[in-house]
Amino acid sequence: MSSMANEFLSGIDRDWSAERSVVLRYRNCLRFESSAGDDEELKNLFLRTSISEGLRIAPLLVYRDVEILVLDETSLMRTHTLKSIDGAVSIARSLQRGYRRIAFESGGNTGTALTVYGSRLGLETFLVVPSENLSLLDSTDFADPNAHLIAVRDREHVKKVASELREREGLPKVPQPEWRLEASNFIGSFLLEAMLEGMRIDCLVQTISAAFAPIGIFRVLRQKRSELHRLPRFLGVQQAPNCPMYQVLKGDEAAGEVSTGDQLLTRVMYDSTPQTYGTVDELRRILEETEGDLVLVDSRDFDRLLGGDFGGAGILDVLAAAGVDIFVREGEIVETTGLLALTGALKEIAAGRVAAGSRLLVCLTSGTGRPDGKAVPELWIEEEEEEG
């Protein structure tokens, strides 16, 4: 094993299991650059901000001679989505800069994580969310009087409302794009450890919006490429009703044309312009160097997943047997983002675009949370002219 690989493995803090906190397990394996403070200061702040950011890999099923594993990024997370890692990183970065009040827009998952992690350490938080996503939130996460929730009727106005709020109140923009990539570096570190110890991953599958997660993951894996021999192929999945990255990178502007009235398969990925974060070129690089691809899924594909027979069991029962209990409320799956990745994986296998004998690792980024849907906003933005 190379000296670089040994350096990475020796940096792992084995007092912390990956199932408990990947932030604390791998914090010493990564370097963090900032003008706001030194690397060690940030790593010490992680000791304060980390709550529970657990990852695990579990076998799921064999489908048409393709082995499917799941990267469980939901069951062991404090907020039951991979955004718990973002919460730990972004609040540490905020503390490092001396922020006491922060504002952010979100479809729900990132905003919940920043609220929970920030409130715990005394920060005043302002979350701007599409009103149609209130049912995805849990009221207990917003019980702190310093946790402010603002609902916007039209999801296309959420970014603007948040921007005007920050300008009016003099609040910083959180999280910064680089912080999101730093959060994903921890997932990359988890996968790197597994691969260095012999795990074979032929293809990594994830639902994407701006694609911060795969970019951060592959930044880590790329550094040890010679030790890994090759990188896993990346398959990014987008919902057909809102697929701007697919449109840009596949050159198909007509694909999945979205309007505010379209029914999203995953409401947390409401942003119709995620390419404005500047991630297109890095995602293109990942697709090129891994011979990867992007795939669209629609409601018919999702229904096929839910109605499929997998060895005499439905997919939710198969997931439950693997330790992933997807939450269903009144007959509806509340958070579908992670399941869309699985939908895309099965669609590609069925289409013959995945070789028999391959091993796929599907990222289940959410699904096990049990929000009560009773979070009450302290402010509603009804119309665009009311935003100021």
URSULFEN-V984997 format. One record per residue. OMEGA is omega in whole degrees, 0 to 359 (* if undefined). Layout:
BEGIN
omega->[OMEGA:OMEGA]
END
This chain:
BEGIN
omega->[185:178:179:178:179:178:178:183:180:179:181:176:187:170:181:177:176:179:181:179:175:178:182:180:188:185:182:178:187:175:182:182:179:175:184:182:185:184:183:179:181:180:176:177:177:178:178:188:182:175:178:182:188:176:173:176:181:174:181:182:171:184:181:177:174:180:181:173:175:168:185:180:184:189:188:179:180:181:175:169:179:181:172:178:176:179:180:182:185:178:174:178:179:177:179:180:178:179:174:178:182:180:184:173:184:171:177:188:178:181:177:181:180:178:183:183:179:181:182:183:171:178:172:187:178:178:174:189:172:184:180:180:181:180:179:186:177:185:182:179:183:182:180:181:178:178:185:182:182:182:180:183:183:184:180:182:186:181:182:178:180:179:179:177:180:180:182:185:181:184:179:175:183:352:173:182:182:178:178:178:177:178:180:175:179:176:176:179:177:180:179:178:181:182:177:179:170:180:177:176:181:184:176:185:180:169:184:167:175:176:175:184:180:180:179:178:185:172:179:183:183:181:181:186:182:179:181:181:174:178:174:172:179:175:178:183:173:176:183:180:180:189:184:180:176:181:182:188:178:179:183:183:182:184:172:181:188:171:184:180:182:179:180:176:174:186:181:177:184:188:180:179:181:180:179:177:177:184:185:185:180:176:177:180:179:181:181:186:178:186:182:184:172:180:177:172:179:185:178:178:182:178:178:177:184:181:184:177:182:181:179:181:173:186:179:176:178:178:180:178:177:177:180:183:181:184:176:179:181:176:182:173:188:183:191:190:180:180:177:176:178:176:180:179:181:178:179:178:181:180:179:181:174:185:174:182:179:175:180:172:184:182:174:190:184:173:185:177:180:181:181:179:186:177:184:178:175:178:175:173:186:186:184:184:179:189:180:*]
END
